[in-house]
Amino acid sequence: MVAAPPVFRFAPSPNGLLHLGHAASALLNADLAAASGGRLLLRLEDIDPVRCTPELEAMLVEDVAWLGIPFETPVRRQSEHFDDYREALDALIAEGLAYPAFMTRGEIRRHAAAFEAREGRPWPLDPDGAPLYPALDRSLGGQERERRIASGAPFAWRLDMSAALRRLGRPLAFLETGGGEAVEVAAEPALWGDVVLARRETPTSYHLSVVVDDALQGITHVVRGRDLLASTSVHRVLQALLDLPAPVYHHHDLVLGPDGRKLSKSRGDVALRALREAGLLPADIRRMAGLTERAPAIPSASAPTEASTGR
């Protein structure tokens, strides 16, 4: 039997203009897909209806095409598939693994500050540096939850991480090839606490939608920036709980700005479009991104062990 070709994806959010870091990731995905005889999909992670606009989407697609990256159509837009994410969320709620959380970001910060002042030690932070959710409302009774929701109180659906890990009852891992060889990395989801799965106004979050999409699209290799390496632990938990397959992961180095920080749309770092308008060519972008030659095929990954699968 002939093995199916590997499937890669470039999955940006159309909430700003692409910069050199996005170009580097898109080009690396294209190179690895070509070297392995694989497919490359473009996915638009546009769950934020305010920041993600049709104008930005059109410019994003144009920039990717200008780079000479061949991607398959139709393009998957997350905003068109909320029912898929809601189904996954409902499954977690039905299993008692998700709960409505009512504390705002400000309340979380104030709770953490009060704890530190009272206890004289720091409140735990997640790998991104945000305070872990206190989960004071995790044990609210069903009637009180319904009352708060009916009153219009804002809330987010959060994963009960402790309950999720008890349900799984085994360690999780994932295959990582970003270091030049395939290695099994132990997942550490407890470091993230009770992560957001969805909000009242949006039936999904990045974590939930990305694992659902990767499974539905048959993604076999996730190639993305090293800043998302820690998030893979959350994704492994959700894959295991939802019985979804685990791709091979490849987290690449970031393109840094003159200040040594990763490039950011929110800080207004130089956009790929501006480099185009300045007369640069796709070959120039490749050199600037550190991809002077086409990348070799990703390291060979053996079949995942039981600890690294979602089943």
C-alpha positions, 0 to 999 in steps of 0.5 A: 500500500502506498503511503499517503503524502504528508500534509502541512499547513500555514495558518496565519490570522488575518488581523494585520499585515504579514511580516518577515517572520510569517514569510519565513514560516510560510516558506519553510512549510512550502520547502518541507512539503515540496522536499517530502512530496507533501501537500500544503494547505492555507488556513485562515485563523479568523475567529476574531470578527473585529480584528480579522477583516476581508481587506486584511485577508485579501492582502494576506492571500496576495502576499503569500501568492507573491512569495510563490507559495503554492497552496491548495484551495479552497482555503479553510476559514475558521469563521465558517466552521464554528459548528465544528468547534462547538461540537468539540466543546460540547463533548468536553462539557458533557464529560464534566471537563469544561466549566464556565469561568466568570473572572475577568482578566482584571479580577485574575490580576487582582486575585494574584496580587492579593495572594502575593501580598498575603503569602509573600510568594509569587502567584504561578504564571503560565509559560506565556507569563500570564497568571494562572486562573484561580478557578474559584468558580470551578466548583459552583453549583449548576443553579448558580452557574445558570443564574449567572449566565442568564444574568448576562455575566461575561464568562469563558469556558475553561478546561478543568485541567486537573480533571482532564489529567485525571481522566487521561491517567497517563503522561503525554508526549509529542514528536518534535523535529525542530532540533534536527532529529526526531525526539519525543518531548514530554508534554507539561499541560499542568503548567497552563492551568485551566486554559480558555476553550471558548468565550461567550461571544466566540464558540472557540479559542486558538487552542481548541480550533487548532486541534480540531482543524488539524484533525479535520484537515488531516494535517500530519506535520505542524511547522510553526515558530518556537514561541508556540512550542509550549502550547503544544502541551495544551494541544496534546491534552485536547487531542487525547481527550477528543480522540484526535490524532497527534501530528509531528511537530517542528518548531523553528527559530524565530526571525527577530527584530533589531531589538532582539524580540520576535516580530509582531503585527501589534507593534507595527514591525515592517510588513512584508507588503512594505518590503515588496513596495520597496522593490524587494523580490521573493528571493530577497525575502528568502535570504532575509528569512535565513532560507538561502537554500531550500530546506531538506526534508524533515527528519524521519519520525518513527511511529508515535508511541502510546504516550504520544498518540491521542488514543 
